[in-house]
Amino acid sequence: MNLFKLFRRGTAPIARERLQILLAHERNARSQPDLLGVLREEILALISRHVSFNPDKVQIKMDRGKSVSTLAVDIEIPNTVPLMYQKAI
Amino acid sequence: MNDKRSARVVVVTSGKGGVGKTTSTAALGAALAQRGDKVVVIDFDVGLRNLDLVLGAERRVVFDLINVIHGVAKLPQALIRDKRLENLYLLPASQTRDKDALTEEGVAKVIAELRSKFDWIICDSPAGIERGATLAMRYADTAIVVTNPEVSSVRDSDRIIGLLDSKTDKAERGECVDKHLLITRYQPWRAARGEILTIDDVLEILSIPLVGIIPESEEVLRASNVGTPVTLNNASSAPARAYFDAARRLKGEEIPMHIPSDSRGILNKLFGRKAA
């Protein structure tokens, strides 16, 4: 048994560490509903009805201040014909 | 059946599939019945039932849980009494319906009716976190979280513990489901080599009390092959003894935890064969 220990180190400590980090994150996410995720989904669904854009070129940021918070939505829209007019052509 | 009892409702759950929920339900149910308690085990895995098979009652199923919920059959008609243990009963799941046939009200009614007739109601949860799993845990007083010492199983168990603390009847009433960890398929020789998470690792991560450690064993496979709970098929085997101890701990007895050790001979060690 000890020979094994000499030749190779087990991978269990890596498993433990990865789990500890992951679960700390997941437990935190569970306790507060994903407001930003919901906002992102609904805003993108609304905008995509009218213009086409690359979902990767979207940034949504929320800054929480003491008295007010700000929500910044940054969507890069290519200079092509908007969807609503494409349909008409 | 007399009506003077007041059952404890136990859910056997895990999130992940294949970790040993059904095997553990059968073994713990049998162990409690072998000690004289009156036990009913309920299969909540609608569409993929297996508790009947593990208990060797697959050819005796006439009515099931869904039939009772829909009023097609009365509860006593659907209960199957074990041929070896007169205190052990099975309420099978439906094989032809899907999980949507389960209703919260229906499950509540069945559990309420069983409570006065049994000492233990053990609900075998399906894998996953959907309807079947949430309804299996819905009315539980006690939960047994079945976990393998492996990353995906531990992560899913953590998720299930979160659900037990939020989506159960007890949690919604501001009370707490009594949670116990049952580590199954534990391979001491792998733990000794640092290949799998140790018992302490899993306990530290999940932080719920340990009710038992079931060693990986061919006895478990042998028992399910013949349709007999392992506690009945080979009562002196290592997994059976671990299940008996776990059953006693569930009843509130304090007995020292036996951590399985590597009991293989030198040749088996050299050739890396599994211990029984």
Boltz contact constraints between the chains, C-beta under 6 A:
constraints:
  - contact:
      token1: [A, 1]
      token2: [B, 192]
      max_distance: 6.0
  - contact:
      token1: [A, 4]
      token2: [B, 193]
      max_distance: 6.0
  - contact:
      token1: [A, 10]
      token2: [B, 193]
      max_distance: 6.0
  - contact:
      token1: [A, 10]
      token2: [B, 194]
      max_distance: 6.0
  - contact:
      token1: [A, 10]
      token2: [B, 195]
      max_distance: 6.0
  - contact:
      token1: [A, 12]
      token2: [B, 194]
      max_distance: 6.0
  - contact:
      token1: [A, 12]
      token2: [B, 196]
      max_distance: 6.0
  - contact:
      token1: [A, 12]
      token2: [B, 197]
      max_distance: 6.0
  - contact:
      token1: [A, 15]
      token2: [B, 151]
      max_distance: 6.0
  - contact:
      token1: [A, 15]
      token2: [B, 197]
      max_distance: 6.0
  - contact:
      token1: [A, 16]
      token2: [B, 201]
      max_distance: 6.0
  - contact:
      token1: [A, 19]
      token2: [B, 151]
      max_distance: 6.0
  - contact:
      token1: [A, 19]
      token2: [B, 154]
      max_distance: 6.0
  - contact:
      token1: [A, 19]
      token2: [B, 205]
      max_distance: 6.0
  - contact:
      token1: [A, 23]
      token2: [B, 158]
      max_distance: 6.0
  - contact:
      token1: [A, 30]
      token2: [B, 162]
      max_distance: 6.0
